Structure formats: structure tokens, C-alpha cells
Amino acid sequence: ILRHWLTAVITIGLALALGGATLAEGRLGIAPNLSLWLLALAIAITLLWLVKIWSSRYDRPLAQLYGQALDGWAVLLCGCELYLLTASAWRVYGALPATSVLVIAGALTMLAPAYRSWQPPRQSSHQWLSILAMGVVQLALVEFSRTRLVALAIATVLMIIHTHLLRQIAAAVFTIGYGLALSGAILMELPRPAGNDWWLVPVLAIASLWLGRD
């Protein structure tokens, strides 16, 4: 038996290719479309990182090999998902996907890399990938007001945690930015936002950063 990293990469790649071919041929009774691929990729990314985190508990050479391969494939598929989300925002492939699909796919795309970045061994590259994913998801959901609020709330909470872990000014700037965007979006959704209420925007943004302190 070949215990090599490349073998693990090929094995996982073949399994992913089988799943992709099944979806592409409509074997599940669902015609392949952008919504299906967005959801399938988001679920695949989440499962790959969950299995990688689970396998890291075992101090065995084979588990470590597959853990590295799972991590690499998850990062690659996450890049594909971010591309499709960006393309859907710019309507490269025509009409927008279903709103429910965007919500589920967007939430998983933000949560999966964030959760991975919090697990040992922590790497700043995973955390910055998570921050990039948050920005792309906001772009994809910018046209949906209520959905945008949920996405901004999730991104703000995740950024508070990232700022606490990264300890970098850039992360703090993103946290304040999301806090400002979230508080502004909430005020915009009020029936009659009063002009005097806008002072809450910087207050809520600073409060979100304060929560991430020691």
C-alpha cells in the first residue's frame, strides 16, 4: 500500500469527481444548474474540513496524509465556490440562483473556513481565506435586504473572533467595517429611521470591536 500524500490527493479527487459526475448527469433527479453547484460545493467544502478536523485527532501517518489532502481539496473547492458566488453577483451565468440556495451556500462558505481556521494547527492563511469568503458572500447577497442582514451579522461575529486570534490591525479594520455596515443596514430597514439615530452606527461598530478584546 502506497502511503504517500499524492495517493491520498488522487483518492479524494476521484471521490469528488464521482460526486460531480453524478450531479452533472442528473442522476439524482435534479437538473444541473448554478444553484445546485453552489449548494453542492458548499456542502463538500464543509464535509471535507469536518473530516479533516476529525482525522487530526488520530496521531497516525495515514490520518495525517489524508488530513493534508482533505485540507488542500477544501481550499481548492472553496476557491471555486468563491468564483461562482462572484460570478452570480455579476450575473455572468444569467439569472441569480434561488435566494434560499444563496443563503445556505453563503452561510456554509463563511462558517466552514472560519471553523477550520480556529482548529490546530492554526494558520493565518486559512483565516484570511475566511475573511475573503465573507466579503464575497456579502457581494453575492447585496441585492437581498433581509438576507444581507443575516450575512452581515454572521460576518461581524466571525470577524470579532478573527481579530481576537490574528491580533492584526487589518483584521480590526475589517471588524469595524462590518460593524458599521451591519448597524447601518439595520437602521435602513427601520420603518422611519430618524436622522438622530445614525450616531448608533459608530457606537455599534466600536462595540463589536470591544467584544473581541482580551
N, C-alpha and C positions, 0 to 999 in steps of 0.2 A: 504494500500500500504506500502510495506517494504522500508523504506528509510535507507538503510544500504550500506556500501561500498562494502560488499561481493555481494550483489544483483546486483550492477552496474557492478562488475567484471564478474559475470556469464552472464549477459545480453550481454555485449560486446563480451565476449568469444564465446557465441552461434552465434552471428552475424559473427564473424571471422571464426568460424567453418563451417558455412553455405557457406561462400565465398570460403573457402578452399576446401570443398567437391565439390562445383560446378566446380572448376578448376581441381580437381583430376579426376573427372568423364568425363572431356572433354565436358561439357555441352555448352561451348562457341565455340565449333568447333575447338579448339586448343588442340593438344595432350600435356599432361603434360610433361614437361622436366625441366632441370635445369635453362634454360634461362627464362622460364615462371615463375618459383617460385622466382627467383631473382627479376624480374621486379614486380611481384605481391606483394612481401614483401616490396620492396622499396616504392611502391605506398601506401600500407596500413600504413606503418610507418609514411609517410608524412601526410596522411589524419588524422590519429589518433592524431598527435601532432597539426595539424591545428585546428581540432575540440576542442582539449583541450585548446588551446590558446584562441579560440573564446568563449568557455564556461566560462573561467576565468573572462570574463568581467561582468558576472552576479553574483551579490552577493546573491545567493540563495543556500540553503542547498543541493538541488538536483543537481544543476550545479557543486557544489564543489565535491560532491560524484562521479559524472561521470567524472569530471576533474581528480581526483586522479586515477580512474580506467583506463581512457584513457592513462594517463601518464605511469602507470605500464605496460599495454599491449604494448605500443610503445617501452618501454625499452626492454621488453622480445623479441618482434619481431626483434628489432634491433640486439640483440644478435644472433638470428637465422640467420639473414642476414649476419652478420659478419662471422659466421661459414661457410655459403655456399660460400661466397666470398673467404675465406681462402681455403676451400676445392677445389674450382675451380682453384685457383692458383697452388695448389699442384696436380691437376688433380685426385682427389680422385674418382670422378664420371666419369672419362674418358675424352673425348674431352672438350675443353674450350667452354663456351657459346658464342653466337654471340657477335661480338665486339660492335655493336650498343646497345645491351642489357646491356653489361658491362658498357658502358659509361653512359647510363641513370640511371641504378641502382646505379652505383658508385657515380654519382653526387648527386642523391637524398639521398643516405646513408651518404654523407658528409654534405650536406646542412641541412637536417631535424633536426638531433640532435644539430647542431650548432645554428640554428634558435631557437630551443626550449631553449637552454641554455642561450640565451640572453633575454628571457622573464621572467618577475617576476612570482613567486619568483625564483631568480637565485640560482642555486645550483652548487657547484664545481663538483659534481659527473656527472652532465649532460655535463659539459664542458670537463671533462676527457674522458667521453664516446665518445664525438665528436672527440677528439684527437685520441683516439683508432681507431675510424672508418676511419679517414683519413689515418692512417698507413696501415690498412687492404686493403683499396681501392688501395693504391699505390702498394701493393704486388700483387693484382689481375691484375693490368694493366701494370706490369713491362715489359711484352713482347711486348707491343704495343707502339711504339715510339711517334707517334703524339698524341695518346690518353693519354699517360703518361704525356706529356707536359701540356695538359689541366687540368688533375687531380692535378698535382703539382702546377699549377698556382692557382687553387681553394683552395687547402690546404694551400698554403702560405698566401693568403689573409685572410682565416679564422683564421689561427694561429696568424696573426697580431692582429686581433680583440680579440682573446682569451687571448693573452699576455697582452693586454691593460686592460682586465677585471679581469684576475686571479692575476696579479701582482706577479707572481712566477718565480723564476729563471728557473725551469724545463720547463715552457712554453716558456720562451725566448730561451732556448737551442733548443727546437723543431722548433721554428720560424727560427732561424739561419740555422738549418739543412735543412729545406725545402727551404729556400732561396738559400743555396749552391747547393742543388740538382737541383732546377729549373734552376739556371744560368748555371750550368754545363751541364744539358740536352739540353739547348738552344744552347750552344756552340758546343755540339756534333752533333747537327742537321745542323750546317752550312756546306756548300759545302766543304770548305777547312779551318777548324779552325786553325788559326795561333797560334803558341806557345806563342806569346806575348799577346794574348787575354785572357789568363787564369787568369790574375790579376783581371779581371772583376768579377770573381766568388765571392771572399770575399767581394768585394765592393758592389755588388748587395745584398748579404746576409745581410750585415750590414745596407744597405739602407732599406731593408724590416723591420728590427727591429726598425730602427729610425722612420719609419712611424707609429709604434704602440705606440710611446711615448705620453706623455700628450700634 
